[in-house]
Amino acid sequence: MITGPRIVHLEQKLLAGRHLEMSFARNRTFELWTTFMPRRRHFTNGVNEHLYSLQVYPEHFFRPFDPNRSFTKWALLEVTSHEGLPEGMEPFVLPAGAYAVFDFRGNAAQAQAAFRYIYGEWLPKSGYALDNRPHFELLGAKYRRDDPGSEEEIWIPVREAMLRPGP
């Protein structure tokens, strides 16, 4: 189930974690999180327990959509500074900007339908366009991998769509 969105202006955040190159056809998300989670406890400057599953897509990634096109996926948490990061962890700066935030409840299989709704139905009718910034899912206390009752927030970077001139 998906609800929203609400439009939120997010301030810049300092994050840290690990990343892998992947595509939708060659999804390496499990591998990424398997290498991140054991090292998570070594952070001494985490802001909270929330995790970020973040995607950096090349500009025009979705036009036309190709499931074999590569992008970078990160497993991250918010930190107070990039000083003294645990071994193997890399800094990431999440830039400020507007996001459409959707509340999602369900498992990974159900998430596919949620993303189809966001990109295929909501976005074209919304008056917003995708902005070329990271997309992410915020995984909080109610997130439980592969549980149909799992809850997370889906953050889509947006900007106001430019109006097309009339005839």
PyMOL commands that set and color helices and strands:
alter all, ss='L'
color gray80, all
select helices_A, chain A and resi 29-40+108-126
alter helices_A, ss='H'
color red, helices_A
select strands_A, chain A and resi 2-10+13-22+46-56+71-79+90-94+97-105+128-130+135-139+151-160
alter strands_A, ss='S'
color yellow, strands_A
deselect
rebuild
show_as cartoon
